[in-house]
């Protein structure tokens, strides 16, 4: 028996156990439903604020300590209700079973039982949060590095996400910016220096959209915020309406002490050959920690600056 076949056999019980755990939570607190073969939904009913989250199930199993959707533990700590949509892969939720599910929630008045409804997601999840928000008129949306669509006729310049290019983005809940017209407030976080993300952000143009720039943070803003220790305060403050622009940029200062941000900054500066800035950044980092790569680059840039 090869290693790969052994791992394949081991993966199935793990997946079944994970699904059983979600099903138990759903039976106890709300509901759990499979939406076709690629998506699932977990509803946990608590307070009168509902947060609708969109997560990749593979990331949930691999990257969370309790192997539960990130939104579940976070919402439980705030006594918020949660509806967690989970994708079994990079699907962008382009599945009629998901469309039918949100049609059902809309038509049954599911969202009307809550005082506040917030759709939340990052990247693929941010696209979905925007695309399905029209099912809950009057809701708020928090979108981190969203795509507007991956319809090749509209975003032929998008070179990422080839796995999903064949999916249909022209039918129900397709073009995300169009689905935000009846939302209360949309907060869109993106890096204007990340060209493709900035091009998607430019397609979101409605008056109810507030864009907050996260310069030089790249596409994976949410995971960087988690490393910085500010993801929960930012999301919580945005949901509760207490996160002012000033407070947001105060929280952003933590990026300067985060190794991943420092490395990304160094990479950008090196690609632009901005040696005076490279020297300052390397000295800043080396004053705080051991960083052989920064020390080596400091030598190179210092040499480049010699007359």
N, C-alpha and C positions, 0 to 999 in steps of 0.2 A: 504493500500500500504506500503510495507517495505521500509526501507532506501535504500537498495541496488538497488531495482527496480527503485526508484526515481532517484538515481544517474545515472543508466544506461540510463534512458530516457533523462536526462539532458546532458549526454556526447555527444549524437549524434548531436544536434544542434551546440555544440561547435566545434566538428570535422568538420562539414560542413562549419561553418563560417571560420575556420582556412584554409580549402582547398580553399574557395572562395578568401581569402586574397592572398594566394600564386598564384592562377589563375590570379587574377588582376595584380599582379606584373609581372607574366610571359607574359601576353598579352601586357603590357606596355613596358617591357624591354627586352624581349627575347621569352621564352616559358615556359609553365608548362605542364607536362605530367604525367599521371598515368601510371605506368609500372606494369600491372597486378593489383592484389588486395593488394599487400604488400609493394609496393615501389612507390615513386614519384620522379620526377626530375624537378628542377627549374633552368632555365638559365637566368642570368642577364648580358647583354652585356654592357661593359664599355670600359676599356683600352685593350691594347694588351697583357697583362698578364692574363692568365686564371688560376684560382684556382678551382680544382675539390674537393669538400668536401663530406664526408660521415657521416651522423648523424642519430641518432635514433629519430624519429619524436616524440615519447612520451617525451623524454628529452627536445626537442625543445619547446614543448607546456608548460612544467612544469617548466623549469629552465632558460629561457631567458626572459628578461624584456619585449621585444617587441613581444614575441612569434613568432619570425622569426628564421630561421637557424642561428647559431652563425656566420657562414662564410659569410652570406649575409651582415650584418652590417659592419663586419670587412673589407670585400673586397670593399664595397661601400666607406668606409672612405679612402681607398688607391687608388680608381679609378681602381680597378682590376675587370675584368669580373669574374663571378662565375657560376659554374655548381654544384648545390647542389643535391646530391642523398640522399633521406630520406627513412629510413626503418620504417615500421609500426610494430615494435617489434624487437625481437632478432633473426633476420633472417640470419645474416652474408651475406646478398645479394645473397644467393644461390637460384636463380630464373632464369629460362630461359628468362623471359621477360627482366631482367637486362642484361643478356648476349647479347640478340638480340639488345638492345639499344646501348651498346658499340660497337658491330659489325657495327651497322648503322653509328655511329659517326666516326668510323675509316674509313669505306669504302666511306663515303661521303666527306672526307677531312675536317670535322668540326674542328679538332684540328689544321690544317695547317694554319688557319687564324690568329693564335696568335703567337707572338714572343716568348713567354715562357708559358709552361704549367706545373703546379705543382699539383700533387695529394696529398691530405692531409687527415689524419684521426687518431683517437685514439682507441685502443683496437679493437672492431669489425670493426670500421671505418678504422683503420690502416691496418687490414687484407684486406679490400676491396680496399683501396688505392693502396696497392701492387698488389693485384690480377688483377685489371683492368688496371693497368698502361701500360700493353703491347698494349692496344688499341691506345696509343699515343706515339710511338717511339720517343726517345729523350727528354722525359719529366723528371722532377725531382719528387721525392717522399719524403714526410715527414711522417714518421710512428712512432707513440708513443705507446709503449707496444703492438706491433702487434702479432697476431697468424700467424704461417706459414700455417697451415691447421688444421682442426678438424676431418680429416679422421682418424678413429679409428685404421686403420692398420698402420698408420705412427706415430700418437701421442696417443698411448694407455695410456700413463702416464698422459694425461691431464684429470683432475678430475672435471673441471668446465664446465659450458655451456652445461649441459645435454639436455636442450631444443632443441639444434641444432644438436645433434649427429646423428639423422636420415637423415639429409640433405646430398646431394651428393656433395662431395668435389673432385671427381675424373674426372669430365668432364671439359668443357671449363672454363678458368679462375679459376682453382681449387687450385693448389699448388702455393701459393703466391711467394715464392723465384724464381720459374721458370719464372715468368712473369716480372722479373726485368732486364732481360738480355740486353734489348735495351734501358734502361733508361740512362739518362745522369748522374744523381747523386741521390743516395738514402741516406737519413739521418734517422737513426733508433735510437730512444731514448728508453732506458729500464733500469730497476733496476736489476743489476746482482745479488743482494742478494735475489730477489724474484725468487725462484727456477723455477717455471713453465714458467715465462716470459723469464728467462735466457735460458731455454731449447729451447723455440721457437726462440729466437734471434740467437742461435747457428746454426739454420737451414738456416739462411740467410748468404751466404758465398761469394757472388760475389765481384769482385774487385771494383765495383762502389758503394759499400755500406760503409758508414761511420757510425760507432756505437758510440753513446755518452752515457756514463754511468750516471745514476741518482740513485746513491746508497742510499738505505734506504728510497726511496720514494714510494715503493709499486707499485701496478698495476695502480692505478688511478693518474698517473703523471700529465695529462693535467688539471684535476680539482684542484690538489694541486698547479700547476703553476698559475692557475687563482686566488686562494686564496693568493698566494705570489705576485700577480700583475705583473708576468713576462711572462704570456702565449703569449700575443700579441707581445711583443718585440722579443721573441724567434722565433715565427712563422714568423714574418715579416723579421727578420734578416736572417733566413734560406732561405726564398723565394728570398730575394734580394741578397743573397750571401755575406752578410756583417757580419754574426755572426761567429767570430773567436772562436776557442776553449777557449782561454783565457777569452773572453767576456762572453761566455756561463757560465763558471764556476764562474765568478764574479756575474752573475745574480743568480746563484744557492745559493749564500750565504744568500739570503733572507729567505731560508728555516728555518734557525736557530731561526727566530722570529715568525714562523708560528705555532699556537697551534696544528694544526692537525699533522704536522711533529714532533713536540715535543712529542705528545702522542704516535705516532707510534714508535718513538725512545725509549721511556720509555717501551713500551710493548715488544720490541725486547730485550732490556737489561734485563728486569725482567725475560723473558723466558730463558735467558742465565745465569741468576744469577750473573751478572757482577756488584757487589755491589759498588766497587769504582767508576765506570762510572755512575752508577745510582745516587750516591750522588752528583757527579759533575753536572750532568744534572739537578737534582732537585733544587740544589742551584742556578744554572743559571736561571732557569725558575722563581723561587720564588723571585729572585732579581728584576724581571721585571713585575710580575703580581701576582694576587691572584690565587692560584691553589691548592685547598684542596687535590686533588688526589695526586699531587706531594709531598705535605707536609706529607701526610700519608705514602707514599712510602719512603720518606727521613728518617722518623723515623724507619721504618722497616729495611732499608739497613744500617743505622747507627748502629742499634743494632746488625746486623749480622757481622759487621766489628769489634766489640769489642772483645778483646782477652778473 
